Amino acid sequence: MALRGLLLRASPGLVVIEEQKFTPNIPIKKAPGFPATRFASGGKGNFTKGQVYGTLCTVVAMLLLPYQVVMPKRWQKLFGFTSGNTKEQSIATCLRLFPGINLKRTAKCKNLHDGMADALLIAEYGRRLT
């Protein structure tokens, strides 16, 4: 398994896993009088997200690596995030802490990838804990 090999080679002092929230497939009413036609999240998406999260936690535990599950608000607080657009704050914080970091998914991308920024900040959160 690729993840196993990666973790064993890296030999991390702490693995930090962001806690995942799973939204039930329920209708959301935007305003009184409007029909409930929009859904919070699809069942397939929740299943896939849960499967990846569970696999990651299981592999880390089976390798006897120390790990911590952290809520997004907790690691964001460490970096001074305020309420509002956390995607923009994540990218800005990454660029400030790691000048010159490339947050583009590919060379052709024009937009910076907030998921990469989040991953880097979660890793930095873990580094600061150890």
C-alpha positions as CSV (number, residue, x, y, z in Angstrom):
1,M,0.0,0.0,0.0
2,A,1.4,3.4,-1.0
3,L,0.3,5.2,2.1
4,R,2.0,2.7,4.3
5,G,5.3,3.0,2.5
6,L,5.1,6.8,2.6
7,L,4.4,6.9,6.3
8,L,7.1,4.4,7.1
9,R,9.7,6.4,5.0
10,A,8.7,9.7,6.6
11,S,8.7,8.3,10.1
12,P,6.6,11.3,11.4
13,G,6.7,12.2,15.1
14,L,3.0,13.0,14.9
15,V,0.4,12.5,12.2
16,V,-2.4,15.1,12.2
17,I,-5.7,14.2,10.6
18,E,-8.4,16.8,10.1
19,E,-11.7,15.7,11.6
20,Q,-14.4,15.2,8.9
21,K,-18.0,16.1,9.3
22,F,-20.6,14.1,7.4
23,T,-23.7,15.9,6.4
24,P,-26.9,13.8,6.2
25,N,-28.7,13.8,2.9
26,I,-31.5,16.1,4.0
27,P,-33.2,19.0,2.2
28,I,-32.2,22.5,3.0
29,K,-34.8,25.3,3.0
30,K,-33.2,28.6,2.0
31,A,-36.2,30.8,3.0
32,P,-39.7,30.3,4.1
33,G,-42.0,29.5,1.2
34,F,-39.3,28.0,-1.0
35,P,-39.4,24.3,-1.7
36,A,-36.8,22.1,-0.2
37,T,-35.1,21.1,-3.4
38,R,-31.4,21.5,-2.6
39,F,-29.6,18.8,-0.6
40,A,-26.8,19.3,1.9
41,S,-24.6,16.5,0.6
42,G,-24.9,13.4,-1.5
43,G,-24.8,10.0,0.0
44,K,-22.1,8.8,-2.3
45,G,-19.9,11.8,-1.5
46,N,-20.3,11.1,2.2
47,F,-19.5,7.5,1.8
48,T,-16.3,8.2,-0.1
49,K,-15.2,10.8,2.4
50,G,-15.9,8.5,5.3
51,Q,-14.1,5.6,3.6
52,V,-10.9,7.7,3.0
53,Y,-11.0,9.1,6.5
54,G,-11.5,5.7,8.1
55,T,-8.7,4.1,5.9
56,L,-6.3,6.9,6.9
57,C,-7.0,6.5,10.6
58,T,-6.8,2.7,10.4
59,V,-3.4,2.7,8.6
60,V,-1.9,5.2,10.9
61,A,-3.1,3.3,14.0
62,M,-2.0,-0.1,12.6
63,L,1.5,1.3,12.0
64,L,1.5,2.4,15.7
65,L,2.2,6.0,14.7
66,P,1.2,8.7,17.1
67,Y,-1.7,10.7,15.7
68,Q,-4.1,13.4,16.6
69,V,-7.5,14.2,15.0
70,V,-8.0,17.9,15.0
71,M,-11.1,20.0,14.2
72,P,-10.6,22.6,11.4
73,K,-11.4,25.5,13.7
74,R,-8.6,24.4,16.1
75,W,-5.7,24.5,13.6
76,Q,-7.2,27.6,12.0
77,K,-7.2,29.4,15.3
78,L,-3.4,28.7,15.7
79,F,-2.9,30.7,12.5
80,G,-5.2,33.5,13.5
81,F,-8.1,32.8,11.1
82,T,-11.1,34.9,11.7
83,S,-14.7,34.1,10.7
84,G,-15.2,34.5,7.0
85,N,-13.6,32.9,3.9
86,T,-11.2,30.4,5.4
87,K,-10.1,29.3,1.9
88,E,-8.7,32.8,1.2
89,Q,-7.2,33.0,4.7
90,S,-5.5,29.6,4.3
91,I,-3.9,30.6,1.0
92,A,-2.7,33.9,2.4
93,T,-1.3,32.4,5.5
94,C,0.6,29.7,3.5
95,L,2.1,32.4,1.2
96,R,3.2,34.4,4.3
97,L,4.7,31.5,6.2
98,F,6.2,29.7,3.2
99,P,7.2,32.4,0.7
100,G,7.7,31.0,-2.8
101,I,5.6,27.9,-2.2
102,N,3.7,26.7,-5.3
103,L,0.0,26.2,-4.5
104,K,-1.1,25.5,-8.0
105,R,-2.3,22.0,-8.8
106,T,-0.6,21.9,-12.1
107,A,1.6,24.3,-14.1
108,K,-1.4,25.2,-16.3
109,C,-3.6,26.2,-13.3
110,K,-4.3,29.9,-12.8
111,N,-5.8,29.6,-9.3
112,L,-4.1,28.6,-6.1
113,H,-5.4,25.4,-4.5
114,D,-6.9,26.0,-1.0
115,G,-6.8,22.2,-0.3
116,M,-3.0,22.2,-0.7
117,A,-2.8,25.3,1.5
118,D,-4.9,23.5,4.2
119,A,-2.7,20.4,4.0
120,L,0.5,22.4,4.5
121,L,-1.0,24.4,7.4
122,I,-2.2,21.2,9.1
123,A,1.3,19.7,8.7
124,E,2.7,23.0,10.2
125,Y,0.2,22.7,13.1
126,G,1.5,19.2,13.8
127,R,5.1,20.3,13.6
128,R,4.4,23.0,16.1
129,L,2.9,20.5,18.5
130,T,6.0,18.3,18.5
